[in-house]
Amino acid sequence: MAFIADLHLHSRYSRATSREMEVESLARWARRKGIALLGTGDFTHPTYFAELQAKLTPAEPGLYRLKQEAQGVRFILQVEVSNVYHEGGRLRKIHTLLYAPSLEAAGRLNAALARRGNLMADGRPTFGFSVKELCRIVFDVSPDSVMVPAHAWTPWFSIFGSQSGFDSLQEAFDGYADRIFAIETGLSSDPSMNWRLSALDGITLMSNSDAHSPSRMGRECNVFANPLDYWQLWEAVRTRDRHRFLYTVEFFPEEGKYHLDGHRACGVRTTPEETRAHGRRCPACRGRLTVGVLHRVEELADRPPGLVPEGALPFKRLVPLEEIIAAAIGRGVGTMAVRQEYDHLVEAGGNEFAVLVECGEEELAACVPPGILKAILRVREGLLTIVPGYDGVYGTIKILGDELAETPSPWQPEQMNLL
């Protein structure tokens, strides 16, 4: 039976996060979303780790559940860490996801990392040594741990970021590169963009929410038909077994806040071609433009758009249900009207992913208002327009409008590798 996994989020001990980001609240929201397996987030933070030890109990091999919920959501021990260091004459800022197979292994890893940095300062700790050194520490302490470069293309804090990253996994990880078998594509890129790099053909592309609040969980995620088991999960990821790792669920990458280039202070958004024409300078103030994900992919790509490598996992693009409702009723995301409609639809459909993906049109028509139903179906068909995000500003999606019936989005289902 297929299940949904969101393997990257944060706790309330990370900066700019909701106070609801703790395991009991996460489990409640996961049921509403239809998510079966969640990253814990932030297991290196001493206070949060103590909460995990107190509230979680072993379930399937390498996975955990709340002590009071024998049949509930499963958790995998996960944290995002930041390494900021100089190498090759440049300042590097790399974020990496770490996964531990047990609370005992996580505790040993915490002890090792505490000798190298302040784990109490933030749920996402920052270290002044290289990602190669991080690999040495992690794999020496716990060989069954897994490392995945986080949001691999984000300009400021990622393995391929335009401002502080590397041009290849080998360059960054050196002798440990063979231990890196997956990357997280991030909100501003999708698999089709990553397929343009032949160097990533042997790397599995994963997608996760990087949620800082419960409502953001599942905005990107992974769908497995694999036993709930830490080791079997990572074997399915490593081998890209399409019978066990079915597909990823993606943002429309234009909606990500670093898709195009630009300068937020001046409200300037530029395409890669425009950025090059302006010498990477803001045409308004002549300050430096932030080079976004699309531009960075084009710099490293050795293939044209549209090529699908052999063995590539399929994916689906979705828009979160709250955004669809907000567009349909003309209210803002997070308003009371949107939240009430969201609660109604989730209760009627069973969970958010059932409403977005699984329920047929006739099923939805029985419980979904016509305007919202129309919006859901248009998203499924790719009939929308997007003003792309840039320099930390999320893109905006327009789903409804008379012109959409006559002007299809360029993102049509046959171009989206939908199942």
C-alpha positions in Angstrom: 0.0 0.0 0.0 1.4 3.4 -1.0 2.2 6.0 1.7 3.3 9.6 1.7 6.5 10.7 3.4 7.6 14.3 4.2 11.2 13.9 5.4 12.3 17.5 6.1 10.7 19.9 8.5 11.7 21.9 11.6 10.7 22.1 15.2 9.7 25.1 17.2 13.3 25.4 18.3 14.4 26.6 14.9 14.2 30.3 14.0 11.1 31.6 12.4 8.9 28.6 13.1 5.5 28.0 14.6 5.1 27.0 18.2 3.0 24.2 16.9 6.0 22.5 15.4 6.3 19.6 18.0 5.5 15.9 17.5 2.0 15.8 18.8 0.8 18.7 16.7 2.8 17.4 13.7 1.0 14.0 14.0 -2.4 15.7 14.1 -1.6 17.7 11.0 -0.1 14.7 9.2 -3.4 12.9 9.5 -5.2 15.9 8.0 -2.7 16.0 5.1 -2.6 12.2 4.5 1.0 11.8 5.5 2.1 8.5 7.0 5.9 9.2 7.7 7.3 12.5 8.9 10.8 13.8 9.7 11.0 14.8 13.4 13.1 17.9 12.6 15.9 19.3 14.8 17.0 16.1 16.7 20.3 17.8 17.5 18.6 20.5 19.7 19.0 19.3 23.4 15.6 20.3 24.6 13.8 19.0 21.6 15.8 15.7 21.7 14.7 15.3 25.3 11.1 15.7 24.1 11.6 13.1 21.4 13.0 10.7 23.9 10.0 11.3 26.2 7.2 11.2 23.6 8.3 8.7 21.0 8.6 4.9 21.2 10.0 2.4 18.6 7.7 1.2 15.9 8.9 -0.5 12.8 12.7 -0.9 12.4 14.4 2.6 12.6 11.0 4.4 12.9 9.1 5.8 15.8 5.5 6.7 16.9 3.9 8.6 19.6 3.6 6.5 22.8 -0.1 7.0 23.0 -0.8 6.2 19.3 0.0 2.6 18.3 -1.5 3.0 14.8 -0.5 6.6 14.3 1.9 8.6 12.2 5.5 7.3 12.0 8.5 9.5 12.6 12.1 9.3 11.2 14.9 11.0 13.2 15.9 14.0 11.0 17.7 17.3 11.3 19.0 20.0 9.0 22.4 21.4 9.7 24.3 24.3 8.3 28.1 24.3 7.5 29.6 27.8 6.9 33.3 27.7 6.0 36.0 28.8 3.5 37.2 26.4 0.8 38.7 27.0 -2.6 38.9 30.7 -2.0 35.2 31.1 -1.4 32.8 31.2 1.5 30.6 28.1 1.4 27.2 27.9 3.1 25.8 24.4 2.8 22.6 22.9 4.4 22.4 19.1 4.8 19.8 16.8 6.1 20.9 14.1 8.5 18.9 11.0 9.3 19.6 8.6 12.2 18.4 5.0 12.6 17.7 5.2 16.3 17.5 7.6 19.3 20.6 5.9 20.6 22.5 6.7 17.3 21.1 10.2 17.3 22.3 10.7 20.9 25.8 9.6 20.0 25.8 12.0 17.0 24.6 14.8 19.1 27.4 14.2 21.6 30.0 14.3 18.8 28.5 17.4 17.2 28.2 19.2 20.5 32.0 19.1 20.8 32.2 21.1 17.5 29.4 23.7 17.9 26.6 25.1 20.0 23.6 22.8 19.5 21.4 24.9 21.8 21.6 28.1 19.7 19.2 26.9 17.0 17.2 23.8 15.9 19.3 24.0 12.7 22.8 24.2 14.2 25.6 26.0 12.4 29.2 24.6 12.2 32.4 26.2 11.0 33.9 23.1 9.4 33.4 21.6 5.9 30.7 19.1 4.7 33.5 16.6 4.2 34.3 16.8 7.9 30.6 16.5 8.7 30.5 13.3 6.7 33.5 12.0 8.7 31.8 12.7 12.0 28.4 11.3 11.0 29.5 8.1 9.4 32.2 7.4 12.0 29.6 7.7 14.8 26.7 6.0 12.9 27.5 4.2 9.6 23.7 3.6 9.0 23.0 7.3 9.1 22.0 9.0 5.8 23.1 12.5 4.5 21.1 14.3 1.8 22.0 17.8 0.6 19.0 20.1 1.4 17.2 22.3 -1.1 20.2 21.7 -3.4 19.8 24.8 -5.6 18.8 27.6 -3.2 21.2 30.5 -3.9 22.5 31.2 -0.4 22.6 27.9 1.5 23.0 24.8 -0.7 25.3 22.5 -2.4 24.8 24.0 -5.9 23.7 27.5 -4.8 24.8 30.4 -7.0 26.2 32.4 -4.1 28.0 29.8 -2.0 27.8 26.4 -3.5 29.9 24.0 -5.5 29.6 22.9 -9.2 29.5 19.1 -8.3 28.9 16.7 -5.5 32.4 15.4 -6.0 33.9 18.8 -5.5 32.0 19.3 -2.3 32.2 15.8 -0.7 35.4 14.5 -2.3 36.0 11.0 -0.8 32.6 10.8 0.7 30.7 11.6 -2.6 29.8 7.9 -3.0 27.9 8.1 0.3 25.6 10.8 -1.1 23.0 9.0 -3.1 20.1 11.5 -3.0 19.6 15.3 -3.1 16.5 17.4 -2.2 15.5 19.4 -5.2 13.9 22.3 -3.2 10.8 24.3 -3.9 12.3 26.4 -6.7 13.4 23.5 -8.9 11.7 20.2 -9.9 13.0 16.9 -11.3 12.8 18.1 -15.0 15.2 20.9 -14.3 17.6 18.5 -12.5 17.5 16.0 -15.4 19.4 18.6 -17.5 22.6 17.6 -15.6 23.9 14.2 -16.6 26.1 14.2 -13.5 22.9 13.7 -11.4 21.7 10.6 -13.4 22.9 8.3 -10.6 21.5 10.5 -7.8 17.9 10.1 -6.5 15.8 13.3 -6.5 13.7 13.7 -3.4 11.2 16.4 -2.4 10.1 17.6 1.0 8.3 20.5 2.5 11.0 22.1 4.7 8.0 23.2 6.7 8.3 25.8 9.4 4.6 25.6 10.3 2.2 22.6 10.2 0.0 23.9 7.4 3.1 23.8 5.1 3.7 20.1 5.6 3.4 18.0 2.5 3.6 20.9 0.0 6.4 18.7 -1.4 6.7 15.1 -0.5 7.6 11.5 -1.6 5.2 8.6 -2.3 6.4 5.1 -1.5 5.0 1.6 -1.8 7.7 0.2 0.5 7.5 -1.3 3.9 7.6 1.2 6.7 11.2 0.5 7.7 14.2 2.8 7.9 16.6 0.6 6.0 14.2 -0.5 3.3 13.1 3.2 2.8 16.7 4.2 2.1 17.3 1.2 -0.1 14.3 2.2 -2.2 15.7 5.7 -2.5 19.2 4.6 -3.2 18.2 2.2 -6.0 15.4 4.4 -7.4 13.2 1.3 -7.5 10.0 2.5 -9.2 8.0 -0.3 -7.7 8.9 1.0 -4.2 9.6 4.7 -4.7 6.6 5.7 -6.8 6.9 9.4 -7.4 7.5 12.8 -5.8 5.0 15.6 -5.3 6.3 19.0 -6.4 5.6 22.7 -6.1 5.3 24.4 -9.4 8.9 25.5 -9.3 8.0 29.1 -10.5 6.1 29.4 -7.2 9.4 28.9 -5.2 11.0 32.1 -3.9 14.3 31.7 -5.7 13.2 30.5 -9.1 14.2 33.5 -11.2 16.9 36.1 -10.6 16.1 39.5 -9.1 16.6 42.2 -6.5 13.8 42.2 -3.9 14.7 45.7 -2.5 13.9 47.2 -5.9 11.1 44.8 -6.9 13.1 43.7 -9.9 12.6 40.2 -11.4 14.8 39.1 -14.3 15.2 36.0 -16.5 18.7 34.5 -16.9 19.0 36.2 -20.3 18.1 39.6 -18.8 20.5 39.1 -15.9 23.4 38.4 -18.3 22.4 41.4 -20.4 22.6 43.6 -17.3 25.9 42.2 -16.2 24.3 40.6 -13.2 23.5 44.1 -11.9 20.1 45.4 -10.9 18.9 47.7 -13.6 17.3 50.0 -11.0 20.1 50.5 -8.5 23.1 48.7 -10.0 23.4 46.5 -7.0 24.1 42.8 -7.5 21.2 40.6 -8.6 20.6 37.4 -6.7 21.0 34.6 -9.3 18.2 32.2 -8.9 17.7 28.5 -9.4 16.7 28.4 -13.1 19.8 30.5 -14.0 22.1 28.2 -11.9 20.7 25.1 -13.5 21.4 26.6 -16.9 25.0 27.3 -15.9 25.6 23.7 -15.0 23.4 21.9 -17.5 24.8 19.8 -20.2 21.4 18.9 -21.7 18.5 20.8 -23.3 15.2 21.0 -21.5 12.8 18.1 -22.0 15.1 15.1 -21.8 14.0 12.4 -19.4 16.9 10.2 -18.3 16.5 6.4 -18.2 15.3 5.3 -14.8 14.1 8.7 -13.7 11.3 8.7 -11.1 8.1 10.4 -12.2 6.5 13.3 -10.4 3.3 15.3 -10.0 3.0 19.0 -9.6 0.4 20.2 -7.1 -0.8 23.4 -5.5 -1.6 23.2 -1.7 -5.3 23.0 -1.0 -5.4 26.3 1.0 -4.0 28.2 -1.9 -6.5 26.7 -4.3 -9.4 27.6 -1.9 -8.0 31.1 -1.5 -7.8 31.7 -5.2 -11.4 30.3 -5.7 -13.1 32.5 -3.0 -10.9 35.6 -3.4 -9.5 35.5 0.2 -6.0 35.3 1.5 -4.3 32.1 2.6 -4.5 31.8 6.4 -7.8 33.7 6.7 -10.7 32.3 8.7 -12.8 31.8 5.6 -10.1 29.8 3.9 -9.3 27.7 7.0 -13.0 26.9 7.5 -13.4 25.7 4.0 -10.2 23.8 4.2 -11.4 22.0 7.4 -14.7 21.1 5.7 -13.1 19.7 2.6 -10.5 17.7 4.5 -13.2 16.2 6.7 -15.4 15.3 3.7 -12.5 13.9 1.6 -10.6 12.2 4.3 -7.4 14.2 4.0 -5.8 16.9 1.8 -4.1 14.6 -0.6 -7.3 12.6 -1.2 -9.0 15.9 -2.2 -6.1 17.0 -4.4 -5.2 13.7 -6.1 -7.3 10.7 -5.3 -11.0 11.7 -5.3 -12.8 11.7 -8.7 -14.7 14.6 -10.0 -18.1 13.1 -9.1 -16.9 12.4 -5.6 -15.6 16.0 -5.2 -18.8 17.5 -6.7 -20.8 15.9 -3.8 -18.9 17.9 -1.1 -16.9 20.7 -2.8 -18.4 24.1 -3.8 -18.5 24.6 -7.6 -15.9 27.3 -7.7 -13.4 25.4 -5.6 -14.1 22.2 -7.6 -13.3 24.1 -10.8 -10.0 25.4 -9.3 -9.0 21.9 -8.1 -9.6 20.4 -11.6 -7.8 23.2 -13.3 -4.7 22.6 -11.1 -4.9 18.9 -12.0 -4.9 19.9 -15.7 -2.2 22.5 -15.3 -4.5 25.3 -16.4 -2.9 28.1 -14.4 -0.6 31.0 -14.7 2.3 31.9 -12.4 4.2 35.0 -11.7 7.6 33.5 -10.8 9.3 34.0 -7.4 12.7 35.7 -7.1 15.2 36.8 -4.4 13.2 35.5 -1.4 9.8 36.4 -2.8 7.4 33.5 -3.4 5.8 33.3 -6.8 2.0 33.9 -7.2 -0.4 31.5 -8.8 -3.6 32.5 -10.7 -5.9 29.5 -11.1 -9.2 31.0 -12.0 -10.1 33.4 -14.8 -12.0 33.3 -18.1 -8.8 33.6 -20.1 -7.5 30.3 -18.7 -10.1 28.4 -20.7 -8.5 29.7 -23.9 -4.8 30.0 -22.8 -3.4 26.7 -21.5 -0.5 26.9 -19.2 2.8 25.7 -20.7 2.8 23.1 -18.0 0.5 20.6 -19.6 0.1 17.1 -18.1 2.0 15.4 -20.9 4.9 17.7 -20.2 4.8 17.1 -16.5 5.6 13.4 -16.3 2.4 12.8 -14.4 1.4 9.2 -13.7 
